[in-house]
């Protein structure tokens, strides 16, 4: 196995690892697509290494990317040290050496020019294997605070890329010196939405163009917390705005009845999920009510959207709350933590609907944090680590 830099006439060989949630998977996928566009179909060979029967496997299969599984173990964190030694943790931690051995065999035989790790427990064995096989490792962190997997891998990485400048301060001095702020890659299609297409693509006859539009989303499966708050505030909301509510496929029937007694029911558009029209909906939205995962934050700031963020309390390391507070402290969003009854949601949304200038100011502040070129920046880091720049 050679440690020499790859020849410029050869296809770049990339192993990508990261998974468990869309927050790890989709930035990796966006970066792979950007790298493929940069180098051409024949200029890059990609292998995704992840957990079997996982989101990353489904995504890799859908994209025609080769996939190989490795064993992985999950640490279930707790404030009580005794609970950290739970049977489930002990069992899963016993799988880590197996995963490292499998990953080392893969890396040694496949001989990548560079390995990209975007977090999640599956990234740990692959990242450690890259170090053992002396292959350059690029670690990308999506959230303000580094996740446990990326904190582990940052110590052995050739390059560390973070999504926001405050993350640099959380790195040890030796790592900080070579770390770079790239932003969090955003799907290219999100950046090309057109507000003028949204109403037609939804078939939304009741939309009133004289009023602002609020887009509510709790993610692909919806959020009971957000759905409940919006349902309670709905009579007031439709008096002052158009509302697009993406509530999750399993929640449509329970919410449909709430629209029946509204003064202007046509202004409320309820849907279980959005597909390709989501880019146009985001372009149309004047205010977004949503969770505050890393991917959501990246999209809202890249687009420059005024937002009311309701963090998922159970997110790993409480990362969603940190993301929301980070933007709220800069006047770039409103963060609602803890219980969010309808009255509290109304109090947060009302100033943004009543004052277009305040809404525009928040949107401009959000855009200042956005990095729509994040995938290109991360691609530059990968090529640099591989000796291709």
C-alpha positions in Angstrom: 0.0 0.0 0.0 1.5 3.3 -1.1 1.3 6.5 1.0 2.2 8.7 -2.1 -0.2 11.4 -3.2 -2.6 10.2 -6.0 -1.7 11.0 -9.5 -3.6 13.9 -11.1 -4.7 11.7 -13.9 -6.2 9.1 -11.6 -9.8 9.1 -10.2 -10.0 10.3 -6.6 -10.9 7.5 -4.3 -13.1 8.7 -1.4 -14.5 6.7 1.5 -17.4 8.6 3.1 -18.8 7.6 6.5 -21.4 9.1 8.8 -24.9 8.2 9.5 -27.7 7.4 11.9 -29.6 10.6 11.2 -30.2 12.9 8.2 -28.1 15.5 9.9 -25.0 13.4 9.3 -26.1 11.7 6.1 -27.3 14.5 3.9 -24.4 16.9 4.3 -22.2 14.0 3.3 -24.4 13.2 0.3 -24.4 16.9 -0.8 -20.6 17.0 -0.6 -20.3 13.8 -2.6 -22.5 15.3 -5.3 -20.5 18.5 -5.4 -17.2 16.5 -5.7 -18.7 14.5 -8.5 -19.8 17.7 -10.3 -16.3 19.2 -9.8 -14.3 16.2 -11.0 -16.8 14.6 -13.4 -18.3 11.1 -13.2 -15.0 9.4 -14.1 -13.0 11.7 -11.8 -14.1 10.3 -8.4 -14.9 6.8 -7.0 -16.9 6.8 -3.8 -17.5 4.1 -1.2 -19.9 4.7 1.7 -19.2 2.8 4.9 -22.0 2.7 7.4 -24.3 0.6 9.5 -26.4 -2.2 7.9 -30.1 -1.5 7.5 -29.5 2.2 8.0 -30.5 5.5 6.5 -27.0 5.9 5.0 -27.4 2.5 3.3 -30.7 3.5 1.8 -29.3 6.8 0.6 -26.2 5.2 -0.9 -28.3 2.6 -2.7 -30.7 5.3 -4.1 -27.7 7.3 -5.3 -25.9 4.3 -6.9 -23.0 4.7 -4.4 -21.2 1.5 -3.3 -21.9 0.6 0.3 -20.2 -1.6 2.8 -21.4 -2.2 6.4 -19.4 -2.3 9.6 -20.4 -3.1 13.2 -21.0 -0.1 15.4 -21.9 0.6 19.0 -23.9 3.4 20.5 -23.2 5.1 23.8 -26.4 6.0 25.6 -25.4 9.1 27.6 -26.7 9.9 31.0 -26.0 12.4 33.8 -25.7 9.4 36.1 -22.4 7.6 35.7 -23.9 4.3 36.9 -26.4 4.4 34.1 -23.5 4.7 31.6 -22.6 1.1 32.5 -26.0 -0.2 31.4 -26.1 -3.6 29.8 -27.0 -2.0 26.5 -23.9 0.2 26.6 -21.7 -2.6 27.6 -23.0 -4.8 24.8 -22.7 -2.1 22.2 -19.2 -1.0 23.3 -18.1 -4.6 22.8 -19.0 -4.2 19.1 -16.6 -1.2 18.6 -13.4 -3.3 18.3 -15.2 -5.5 15.7 -16.2 -2.4 13.8 -12.6 -1.1 13.9 -11.3 -4.4 12.6 -13.8 -4.5 9.8 -13.2 -0.9 8.9 -9.4 -1.3 8.9 -9.7 -4.2 6.5 -11.9 -2.2 4.2 -9.7 0.9 4.2 -6.5 -1.2 3.7 -8.0 -3.1 0.7 -9.9 -0.2 -0.9 -7.0 2.3 -0.5 -8.9 5.6 -0.5 -7.0 8.9 -1.2 -9.1 10.5 1.5 -11.8 9.6 4.1 -14.7 12.0 5.0 -16.4 11.5 8.3 -19.5 13.5 9.1 -20.4 12.1 12.5 -22.5 9.5 14.1 -21.3 6.4 15.9 -20.5 4.5 12.7 -17.9 7.2 11.8 -15.7 6.3 14.7 -14.4 2.9 13.5 -13.9 4.1 10.0 -12.1 7.2 11.1 -9.8 5.3 13.4 -9.1 2.8 10.6 -8.1 5.7 8.3 -5.6 6.8 10.9 -4.2 3.2 11.3 -3.9 2.9 7.5 -2.3 6.3 7.2 -5.0 7.7 5.0 -5.9 11.4 5.4 -9.1 11.9 7.4 -11.4 14.9 7.0 -13.9 15.4 9.9 -16.9 17.7 9.3 -19.1 18.9 12.2 -22.6 20.2 11.5 -23.6 21.6 14.9 -22.2 24.4 17.0 -20.8 21.9 19.6 -18.9 18.9 18.3 -20.7 15.6 18.7 -19.1 12.8 20.7 -17.9 10.9 17.6 -16.4 13.9 16.0 -14.6 15.0 19.2 -13.0 11.5 19.2 -12.0 11.7 15.5 -10.8 15.3 15.5 -7.7 14.2 17.5 -6.6 11.9 14.6 -7.9 13.9 11.6 -5.7 15.5 8.9 -8.3 18.3 8.7 -11.3 19.4 10.8 -14.1 21.4 9.1 -16.8 23.1 11.2 -20.0 24.8 10.3 -19.7 27.9 12.5 -16.9 30.0 13.9 -17.8 29.5 17.6 -17.0 25.8 17.1 -13.4 26.7 16.7 -13.2 27.9 20.3 -14.2 24.4 21.5 -11.3 22.7 19.8 -7.9 22.1 21.4 -5.3 24.6 20.3 -3.4 22.1 18.2 -6.5 21.2 16.2 -7.8 24.7 16.0 -4.7 25.8 14.2 -5.6 23.8 11.2 -9.4 23.7 11.4 -11.5 25.6 8.9 -15.0 27.0 8.9 -16.8 25.7 5.8 -20.4 25.9 6.9 -22.9 23.0 6.7 -23.6 21.7 3.1 -27.1 22.5 1.9 -28.9 20.6 -0.8 -28.4 22.5 -4.0 -32.1 22.3 -4.9 -33.1 24.2 -1.7 -31.2 27.2 -3.0 -33.2 27.3 -6.3 -36.7 27.6 -5.0 -39.1 30.2 -6.5 -41.9 31.8 -4.4 -43.9 32.3 -7.6 -44.2 28.5 -8.2 -45.1 27.5 -4.7 -48.9 28.3 -4.7 -49.4 26.7 -8.1 -47.4 23.5 -7.2 -49.4 23.1 -4.0 -52.7 23.8 -5.7 -53.4 26.3 -2.9 -56.6 28.2 -4.0 -57.0 30.0 -0.6 -53.6 31.7 -0.5 -54.0 35.4 0.1 -51.0 37.3 -1.5 -51.7 40.4 0.6 -50.7 38.5 3.7 -47.4 37.1 4.9 -46.9 33.3 4.8 -45.9 31.1 7.7 -44.3 27.7 7.0 -44.6 25.2 9.9 -42.6 22.0 9.9 -41.6 19.4 12.5 -39.5 17.3 10.1 -40.5 14.4 7.9 -42.5 12.7 10.6 -43.9 15.9 12.1 -43.6 17.0 15.7 -46.4 16.5 18.2 -45.2 19.5 20.2 -45.2 21.9 17.2 -48.5 20.5 15.9 -50.3 21.0 19.2 -49.0 24.6 19.6 -50.0 25.5 16.0 -53.4 23.9 16.3 -54.2 26.0 19.4 -52.9 29.2 17.8 -54.5 28.5 14.4 -57.6 30.8 14.7 -55.4 33.7 15.3 -52.7 32.7 12.8 -55.1 32.5 9.8 -56.4 36.0 10.6 -53.0 37.4 10.1 -51.2 35.1 7.7 -51.3 32.2 5.3 -50.2 29.0 7.0 -48.5 26.0 5.3 -48.4 23.2 7.9 -46.3 20.2 7.1 -47.4 18.0 10.0 -46.2 14.5 9.3 -48.1 11.8 7.4 -49.5 10.2 10.6 -51.0 13.5 11.9 -53.1 14.8 9.0 -56.4 13.3 10.0 -56.2 14.6 13.6 -55.4 18.1 12.5 -57.9 18.4 9.5 -60.8 18.9 11.9 -59.1 21.9 13.4 -59.5 23.8 10.1 -63.2 23.3 9.8 -64.2 26.1 12.1 -61.7 28.7 11.0 -62.8 32.1 9.8 -60.6 31.8 6.7 -60.0 28.0 6.3 -58.5 28.5 2.8 -55.5 30.2 4.2 -54.5 27.0 6.1 -52.8 24.5 3.9 -52.3 21.2 5.7 -50.0 18.5 4.3 -48.4 15.4 5.7 -45.1 15.9 3.8 -43.5 17.9 1.0 -41.3 16.6 -1.8 -39.6 18.7 -4.4 -41.9 21.6 -3.8 -40.3 22.3 -0.4 -37.7 24.6 -2.0 -40.5 26.8 -3.4 -42.4 26.7 -0.1 -39.3 28.0 1.7 -38.9 30.7 -0.9 -42.5 31.8 -0.3 -42.3 31.7 3.5 -41.9 34.9 5.4 -41.6 33.2 8.8 -40.6 29.6 9.5 -41.6 27.7 12.6 -39.5 24.6 13.0 -37.0 22.5 15.0 -33.4 23.6 15.1 -31.4 20.7 13.9 -28.1 21.4 12.1 -29.6 20.8 8.6 -32.6 23.1 9.2 -30.3 25.8 10.6 -28.1 25.6 7.5 -31.0 25.9 5.2 -32.7 28.8 7.0 -29.5 30.8 7.3 -28.4 30.1 3.7 -31.8 31.4 2.5 -32.1 34.2 5.1 -35.4 33.3 6.8 -36.9 34.8 9.9 -37.6 31.8 12.1 -39.2 30.7 15.4 -37.2 27.7 16.5 -38.6 25.0 18.9 -35.6 22.7 19.8 -36.1 19.0 20.2 -35.3 18.5 23.9 -34.1 15.0 23.4 -31.5 15.8 20.7 -28.1 14.4 21.3 -26.1 16.6 23.7 -29.0 19.1 23.6 -27.5 20.3 20.3 -30.8 21.7 19.0 -31.1 24.1 22.0 -27.5 25.3 21.5 -28.2 25.9 17.8 -31.3 27.9 18.6 -29.7 30.0 21.3 -26.8 30.7 19.1 -29.0 32.4 16.5 -31.3 34.0 19.1 -28.3 35.7 20.8 -27.5 37.3 17.4 -31.1 38.4 16.8 -31.2 35.9 13.9 -34.1 33.8 15.2 -36.5 33.4 18.2 -35.8 30.3 20.4 -38.6 28.7 22.4 -37.3 26.1 24.8 -39.3 23.9 27.2 -43.1 23.9 27.0 -44.6 25.8 24.1 -48.3 26.4 24.6 -50.3 28.1 21.8 -50.1 31.5 23.6 -46.3 31.4 23.7 -46.1 30.5 20.1 -48.4 33.4 19.2 -46.3 35.9 21.3 -43.2 34.8 19.3 -44.8 35.0 15.9 -46.9 38.1 16.3 -44.1 40.7 16.2 -42.7 39.2 13.0 -46.1 39.2 11.2 -47.0 42.7 12.4 -43.7 44.4 11.6 -42.2 43.7 8.1 -39.1 45.7 9.0 -38.5 43.5 12.1 -39.0 40.4 10.0 -36.6 41.7 7.3 -34.0 42.6 9.9 -34.1 39.1 11.4 -33.9 37.6 7.9 -30.8 39.7 7.2 -29.1 38.6 10.4 -29.9 35.0 9.7 -28.4 35.3 6.2 -25.2 36.7 7.7 -24.7 33.2 9.3 -25.5 31.3 6.1 -22.9 29.7 3.9 -24.7 28.5 0.7 -21.3 27.6 -0.7 -20.5 25.2 2.2 -20.4 22.1 0.0 -17.9 23.8 -2.3 -15.7 24.8 0.7 -15.8 21.3 2.1 -14.9 19.9 -1.3 -11.9 22.2 -1.3 -10.8 20.8 2.1 -11.2 17.2 0.9 -9.2 17.8 -2.3 -6.5 19.6 -0.3 -6.2 16.7 2.2 -5.9 14.3 -0.8 -3.1 16.3 -2.3 -5.3 17.4 -5.3 -5.0 21.2 -4.9 
